[in-house]
Amino acid sequence: MVKIGLISLAHMHGLSYGRALQASSQAQFVGIYDRDEQRGSRYAKEFGVEYFPDLSMLLKSVDAVIICSENALHAEYTLAAARAGKHVMCEKPLATNLDDAYAMVRACEENGVILQTAFPMRYSTPVVRGKEIVASGALGKIVAFSGSFHGRTMGALSVTYKAAYREPFAPLVPGVCFAPFNDLAAAAALISDATCAVVVEPVQGEGGIHAATPAFLRGLRALCDQHGALLIFDEIQCGLGRTGRLWAHEAAGVTPDIMTLAKPLANGLPIGAILLTEDVAAAVGPGEHGSTFAGGPVVCRAGEVVFDRVSDPDFLAAVAANGEYLRERLRALASPLVVEVRGEGLLVGVELKTAVAPILAAARQRGLLVINAGDNTLRIAPPLIVTRDHIDAAVAILGECLAEEEKRLTQGR
Ligand SMILES: Cc1ncc(COP(=O)(O)O)c(C=O)c1O
């Protein structure tokens, strides 16, 4: 029997839920939380259930909650229930702003609980709600994607998905909505004539080494053209030869209006670049976009040399072949800890069943630097001039680390 509690936030519109719960042979109506003590105790008495003046006590006693909110906002209650691992049913619109809506959906996903609403889907899916907000012009001027990482300056941070990066620096640039990565229908629901830009990594790095499908990038291009929005590709991690193509997005056969570059551009010297189409560039006047050290001659000269080198077709072919070799060798380890080896060119992800932190530390001790992309994915992004000998040596070390970790986990059981 499922134990269910009522969270009452307004006048007891939930009386009918209470009655239904009482009548149900599958649910056990455990009790009521109401921030208004008098009202809550009165309803609890009426139903013959316990009144909980403390929400956390109710959450400890149930498997699921019904939130009777009438027109009151309930984001904080949904979040509290989801974080306590309880399924949530609510009768009214999820939220009046997209950040709250996504926070609720994310909390439910992360905690493996179901979020259900009694009212029409029009109100209950954040994407559709997002479309309404975009149409109102209040939000959704910029569309970005789940799993994205665009950097830690203010504008870039605003379109970065992970709340842990964004929240400490809030408030950020307003008007950003996130759609699920590689979900064109969800993106289409958010992109409207009010949208000015859509920003996406053709291969997500920080987000776990996930490539955008060619169909997704082509679809975004079409949506941007339809609505007069600019398409921005962030190729800071995946561009400049990393995937075995000069630009990661070449696989999709579409071009962006704006593209960002940085990491390898001057082979380690600090440089970032933004490429604009002629049309976009025409909108930027002298002095509007610049910075003290931008365009310094030393780094720009280094950038020219690197660009010449990585745009050589033979160089790119070697990156592609070495990347394939690295993935093959990693798969050949056949470690039971590995869920998937993926990636493009020399941007490789090894998703594990377990946390990657111990593997990173063990590899570092043996002289191999690898990094994580999320909690469970190892990110291997070697220098583009890596040789097969280097790859063999690195894979041997990773093999040892994986075997050691597997042994440790098996013994710990
Ligand atoms: C895709 C992407 N964009 C932008 C950046 C720049 O980030 P930051 O501003 O932290 O240097 C990074 C850094 O990892 C990145 O991976």
The ligand as an SDF file (V2000), in Angstrom:
LIG
                    3D

 16 16  0  0  0  0  0  0  0  0999 V2000
   32.8740   24.2340  -24.3130 C   0  0  0  0  0  0  0  0  0  0  0  0
   33.6080   25.2310  -23.4520 C   0  0  0  0  0  0  0  0  0  0  0  0
   33.3460   26.5320  -23.5920 N   0  0  0  0  0  0  0  0  0  0  0  0
   34.0000   27.4640  -22.8860 C   0  0  0  0  0  0  0  0  0  0  0  0
   34.9860   27.1190  -21.9820 C   0  0  0  0  0  0  0  0  0  0  0  0
   35.7240   28.2090  -21.2670 C   0  0  0  0  0  0  0  0  0  0  0  0
   35.6070   28.1210  -19.9140 O   0  0  0  0  0  0  0  0  0  0  0  0
   36.3200   29.1670  -18.9340 P   0  0  0  0  0  0  0  0  0  0  0  0
   35.6190   30.4620  -19.0640 O   0  0  0  0  0  0  0  0  0  0  0  0
   36.1040   28.5370  -17.6170 O   0  0  0  0  0  0  0  0  0  0  0  0
   37.7430   29.2160  -19.3400 O   0  0  0  0  0  0  0  0  0  0  0  0
   35.2940   25.7780  -21.7880 C   0  0  0  0  0  0  0  0  0  0  0  0
   36.3020   25.3620  -20.8000 C   0  0  0  0  0  0  0  0  0  0  0  0
   36.4390   24.2180  -20.4300 O   0  0  0  0  0  0  0  0  0  0  0  0
   34.5880   24.8000  -22.5480 C   0  0  0  0  0  0  0  0  0  0  0  0
   34.8430   23.4910  -22.4000 O   0  0  0  0  0  0  0  0  0  0  0  0
  1  2  1  0
  2  3  1  0
  2 15  2  0
  3  4  2  0
  4  5  1  0
  5  6  1  0
  5 12  2  0
  6  7  1  0
  7  8  1  0
  8  9  2  0
  8 10  1  0
  8 11  1  0
 12 13  1  0
 12 15  1  0
 13 14  2  0
 15 16  1  0
M  END
$$$$
